[in-house]
Amino acid sequence: MASLNPFVAPTSGDQQWVDQIRKTLKTQLSVTVDTPPVSIFTIPQNLKDEKLEAYEPRLIGLGPKHHFRTEVYQKMEQNKLTAVKRILKPIQVPDCEDQVIAKVKDIIPVISACYDSYPQTDDDALSWLLAIDALFLLDQLTVYSDLGYAIDEKDLIMLENQIPLIVLKEVHKALSSDNSDTEDLWESKFRYFSTKNSPFLLSQQNVDFNRVNHLLDYMYHSIVDNEKSKSIDVNFSQPGSVPDIKPATEELMEAIIKAGSMFPGAKPFIGVLESVEKILYESDEDTKKIQEIRVPSVTELSDIAGVKFVLSPGNEGIRNINFVDQCCYLPVIKLGYDSEVILRNLVAYENLMAQNSFMAGFGLELTEYVDFMCGIIDTASDVKVLREAKIIEGDLSDKEIVDMFNGIGRSFGKMSGESELRKTAGELNKVYSNVPSVRFKNEVEKQVRASAKAITFLVSISGTLVLMREAYSKIGSDPSQMLVQFFSQQLGSFSTLIQ
């Protein structure tokens, strides 16, 4: 029987909505399992545009978002059934449908609440789908613990591919004769997988499984919760690309260049305008798209400001980054083939949970760490310094690491208070800015920026006069009213700027 999506607005009046909500609430209250928070999200399109293959599985589609994707279904469905058989046959399950599928179906109202969009699959199909995927994941985690191998580890950790822990627990209880507590089982399997695949050292303390949502959530908290600290509130800007606001002077110059391109005789002057624009407003397009914490690179800090980069002692993690006595202490990060996928999904999960969850415990600590690393790593020389300090380990080449950190976009969230990492970044900036040569360079740049308006004004007025003369010579004594109006508008907006 098809499920009625309770979160689609009714089309037949208020009574339909009352009936729908009454049924939804009654159904959820009848389920003894506590309703978990939304924790499986659709990755925002702007992140997929950066690197689609980091967020959509290549081989293994788990859950309603990817199970039926044609390319992964054809590759993996028989493998899933083989894994299910490998789990069920030794314990001689007499009837999988009655013993396993029915258990999952009983909690479908709660399972559906784990997704940010209500699964568009009827209850029977969703029960079978989730039970098969849960058994497959259990098999893969077991094989991984025994042999250190899974079909595709990075697919298992992708956010859209997560299987809610409540499904895994329910399936395991259905297969267990004594109905025993399964926390030790999942702690063992999740811990082993996360230890082998996490780019960071994990907390020595066990994660509270009453609050674990799924495998990715377990890895996230094992990384971040390596030290007790107060969670900081997060504020978010509108989703989408980072705003690109151009100065009014640049908009005016672009308008004159565009208009001038209509007149062949103005081409030499247009070339001058374009050169001036490049000098004043030159910006790397990649930098516009991928903004990061403002901090000098590793080589700038070490060669110019004398900062030494040191590996944090013990099992310290991203909450322990600090700057003391000209030394910047950073935790170890191990980077391999799958590390970028794992980092991207961890950061996406942190952002989406902080933005959408009513639960405490989700700041932007991991996101700010990645932003910080994007800031201090510009070239292979930066990676070399950190590798020599044992801060970066792993199989990726220096260039691959540079490309990875320079390709991860910035979050749209901002801590309401100043985090420890941002304080560290501020201290590094202060030390760097106090170097005499840097201070002199910054002052020169400040003076150049201050004169930019005056230069742009003079060039723009000159350009306007040249173009109006060109228009006059082409059109005659009665220039186009449209052209006059165009320049009047442009100069009118510019006059407010220079007042």
N, C-alpha and C positions, 0 to 999 in steps of 0.2 A: 504494500500500500504506500502510495506517495506521501511524503511528509509535507505538511503545510508550513511554509516559511512564515513564522510569526512576526518577522521583522520587515515584511513588505507591506506598505500601507494598503489597507482595504479599499476596494472600489465601489462597494455597495452600501455605504452609509455607516453611521456610528455603531449600530447594533452588531454588524459583522466584526468590527474591531473589538467590541466588548466580548463577544463569543470567542474570538481568536485568542485574546489575552487571557481570558478565564481558563481556556483549555491548556494554554502553554504553561501558565503558572501552576495549575493543578497537576499537570504531568511532571513538571520539574520538582514539585514538592513531594511527589510520590516516590521519587528515586532516593534511595538511602545514601548514595554517594554524594558528597559535597560538590557543589558546582564550582569548578575551577575558573580562574580568570581567562579571558581571551589571551592566547599565547601563540597562536599559529596565524601568521599574517601573510597577506599578499605583498610581495616586495614592491615598493613604489617604482613607477616606470622610469623615473630619472636615474635610479640605481641600476636598473636593468639596461638602460641605454649606455651606461658606463662600461658594463661587462656582463652581458647576458649569461654567459656560460658559468659565471660564479654563483648564480642563483637558481638556475633551472637544471635539474638532474640530467645527466648524460645517459645513464644506464638504468637506474633504479627509481621508479616513481612510486612514492608512498603516500597514502591518504587520498582524499577526494580531489585535491588540486592537481595531482600528476599521475595517479594510478592508471587512468584510461588514455593518457597521451599516447598516440599511435606508435611513435618511434620507440618509447620505453616499454610499452605494453608488449609489443611484438618481441622485443629482445629478452624480456624478463619474466613474463607470466609463467612459463613452464618452470623456470628456475625457482619461482616462488612456490609453486605447487610441490616441487621436489623437496624444498626446505620444509614445507608444512608436513609432508610425509615423514621426513627425517625426525621431526619433533613428535608426531602423533603415534607413529608405529611402535616405538619401544614401550610406550605406556599403554598400548592397546586400547585406544579410545574407541568405544563401540559405535558412537554416532556423533560425528563432529558437529552436525547441525544442532542437535539437542543439547549437547554438552558445552559447546564453545560459542557458536553463533548466537544462540538464544541468550546467553549471558551478556554478550555485547549489545544485542538489540534492546535489552532491558534498560540500558543506560544511554541510549542514543540521544535523548533530550539533553543530557548533561554533556555528552561528547560534542554535540553540535555547538554548544556554547564555547568550546575552546577555539573556534575559528572566527576570524574577523568577518567573514561572509558565510552565510548559512549554506551548508552543502546542498547543491542542487542534485541530490540523489535520493531515491526513496529509501525507506527504512530497511527493507530487506537487502537491497543492493549495498547500502552503506554498511550494514552489519557484516556481510560477507567480505566486503572490501577491507574493512578495518581489521577483522579477525585474521584474514590471510596475511595482511601486511604486518600485523603485530607478531604473528607466528614466524614470519620471515625475518623480521628484525631480531626476535629472540634467538633464532637460529644463527644469524650472522654475528650477533654479539657473543654467542657461545663458541662458535668456530674461531672468532677473533681472539677470545680469551685462551683457547686451547692451542691455536696454531699461529696467532698473530697475523691473520689474513682475513680480509673481507672482500667482497666483489668490487666495491668502490666506496672507500671510506668517506670521501668528501660528499658523495651523494647522501649518505646517511646523516650528515650534520647540517644539511641545508635547511633553512628556516621553513620554506614552504613544504618540505618533505617530512616534517616531524609527525610522529605518532604520539598522541597524548599518553602520559604515563598511566592514567586511569584505565585506558584500554589494555595496556600491557599487564597491569596488575589483575584486571578482571579475567583476561585470558589465562594467565598463569594460575590463578585460583581455580579456574574451571578444570585445569589439568592436574591440580594437586589434590591428592587423596585426603590429606589431613587439613587442607584449607589453612596452611600455616602462613605466618607473616612473611612477606616477600622483600622487606626492605634490605636485608643483608644481601639477597640475591642481586637486586638492582644496583645497590651500592657497589658491589664487586664488579659487575659487568660494565656499568657506566664509568666507574673509576678507571678500570683498565683501558677502555676505549679512549677516554679523555686524556689519560696520561700519555698514551702513545701518539695522540693526534694534536694535543694542545700546543700552540707555540710557546706557552708560558708554563712555569712551574705551578702546580696546583696547591691549594691550601691543604695543610696537614689535617685539618678538622673535617669530619664527615659532614656532608650537606644534609640539612633537614629534609627528609623525603616527604614530609607532609606538605612541603611548599615547592616541590619539584614538578615542573610542568611536562618536561620531555627531555630527551638526550641533550639537545643544544642548551636548554636552560640549565641542566646540571653542569655542563662544561663552563658556561658563563659564570655561574656562582662560585664554582671551584677556582676560577681564575681571579675574580674580583674580590671575593670574601676571604682574602688571605690575612686580613687584619680588620678588627672591628673599627668602624668609623661612622660618623654621622652622615646620613644620606642628605644630599643637597637637592633642593627643588630645582626643577628644570622648566624653562620657558621656551616655547617653540615659535619660530616664524612660519609663514605660510609655506606649504610644500611646493616643490618645483625647483628650478635652477636658482643659483645664488643671484640676487638682484644685480643688474649691471646698469648703474645710473651714470649717464654721461654728463659732464659739465656742460652748462649752457654755451660756453665759448666753443667747445668742441662741436656741439650740434650746429652752431651757426657756421663754423668753417666747413663742415660737411655739406651743409645746404648750399653754400656758395660754390663749392667744388662740383656738386651735382648739377647746379644750374649752369655753371660755366662749361660743362662737358657738351652742352648743346651748341656751342659756338666754336667752330674750328680755330678761329683767330685767337682765341683765349688760351689755347693749349699750353704755350710756354709759361704763362702766368699760373695756370692750374698746376703745372709741375712744381713750381715754387711753393704754392700753397700746400700741396701734398707732402713735400719735404718738411715744411714747418710743422704740419700736423703730426707727422711721424715723430719728430723730435719732442714735441710737447706732450703728445698723448699716446706714444707708443706703449703698447701693452701686449703681453703674450696671451693669446686666446686660451691656452691651456690654464694659465694662471687665473683668468677670469672664471673659468668653470670650476677649478679645484682650488679653493682657498684653504688656508691652514693657519694654525697658531703662528703669530709673528715671532720668529726667533731665528738668530743667525745659524748657519750650518755648523756642523761639527768642526770642519777644518778652519772656518773663520773664527770660531770660539777658541779653538786650541792654538792656532798659529798667531792670531792677532791679540786675543785677550788672555792667553795663557791658561785657559780652562782645561782641566784634566778630566777625562771621562773614565769613571771607575765602576766596576761591577758591584751591585748592591750585595752586602754580605748575607749569608744564610739563604733562607727560602723566601726572601722578600719579593713582593710583586709590585704591581703598578701603583699601589697606594703609598709606596715607600720611596718614590722618586724625590730627590731633594738636592740642594746645592749648598755645600758646606766647605769653607776654606779653599775656594777655587776648584773644588772637585764636584762634578755632577754625577750623582749615583743613580744608575739605571739597572733595572732587573734584566736577567738574561732572556733572550727571545730566540727560539730555535725555528728556523725558516726552511721549509722543504717544499716539495712540489705542490702539495695541497694547502699550504699555509695561507695563501691569499684568499682562497674560497672560504676557509674557516674564519679568518679575520673579518672578511666582509660580512659574513652571515652573523657573526657575534655582534659586530657593530650595528648592523641593521636591526637585530633583535633588541639590543639595548635601547636604541632610539625609539623603536615602535612600542616597546613596553613602557618606557618613560613617558611617551606621548599619549598612550591609550589606556594604561592600567591605573586603577584606583589604589593599587597596592603600593606600599612603601618599598624601598630597597632598590629602586632603579634610578640611578643618576646617569651621568654620562662619563664615567671614569675611564672606561675602556676606549670610548670614542675620543676623549681628549688625549689619551695616550697615543692613539694612532695619529691624530692631528699633530701632536708634538713630534713624533717620529718623521712625519711628512715634512715638518718644518726644518729639522736638523739634518735630514738626509737629502742632499741635492746631487751629489756626484759619487762615483765609485771610491774616491778618496775618503769621503765621509764614512762609507761602509767599512773601508779598510781600518780606519782608526777604531771603530766600535768592535770590529772583529778581533783586532789585536788586544783589545781590553777584555775579551771574552764576553762581551755584552751581546753580540750577534754570533749565533752558531748555525750550523746546518749546511745543506747541500747546494742551496741556490748560489749562483755567482753574484759578484758585487753588482754587476749591471742589472741583473734580474731583480735584485733587492731594491735598487734605485727606481727601476721602472714600476715596481709594485707600490712603493710608498708614494711615488709621484702620480699614481693613477687612481688612488682611492680618494673620492670626494669628501668634502667636509659635511658634518652634521648641520642641521638647521636648528638644533637646540642650543640653549645657553644656560649655564648654571646661574641660579639667582644669587648665589654667593660665590666668592673666589675660591676655587679648589686649590689644593696643595700643588698640583702640577702647574696651574696657571701662575701661582706665586713663584714657583721655580723658574718658569719661563720669564717672568718679570725680572727676577734677579739676574738671570743670564743676560737679558737685554740691557739691564742697567750697567753691568760690568763691561759689556761690549761697547756700549755707547760712551763710556768714560775714557776709553782709549783715545789719546790726543788725535791720532790720524783719522779715526772714525768720527770724532767730534767735528773735525775740520770738514770732512766730506759731507756730513749731515748738514752743516751750516751752508755750504755751497749749494747743495740741493734745495735747501729751504729758500735761498735767495732766488734760485732759478724758477722755482714754483711761484714765488711771489711776483716775479716779473712776467709770468706767462699770460696773465690777463691783458697787460698793456701791449705785449707783443701781438697777441691774438687780435686785439682791437684794431691796432694799426694795419695789420695784414688784411683783416676782414674788410675794413673800410676801403683800403686800396683795391682789394679784389672786387668789391661791390662797384666801385667807380669804373674799373676796367670792363666789367661785364655789362654795365649800363651803357658805356660808350659803344661796346660791341653790338648790343641790342639796337642802339640808336642807328648805327651805320647799316644794320641789316634791315630794319623795319622802316626807317625814315624818320620824319619829324614827329610822328605820333606813335611812340612805342606802345607795345601791348599793355593794356591796363592790367592784365593778369601778372605780367612781369613786375610792374611797378608795385602792385599790391603785395607780391611775394616779398620783395626786398623791404617794403615798409614794415611788414609783419616781423621779418627777421631782425631788423634794426630796432624795432620797438621792443621786442623781447630782450634784446641785448642791452638796451639802455637801462633797463631795471637792474641788470647785473652789475654795471660799473658804477651805479650810484652809491 
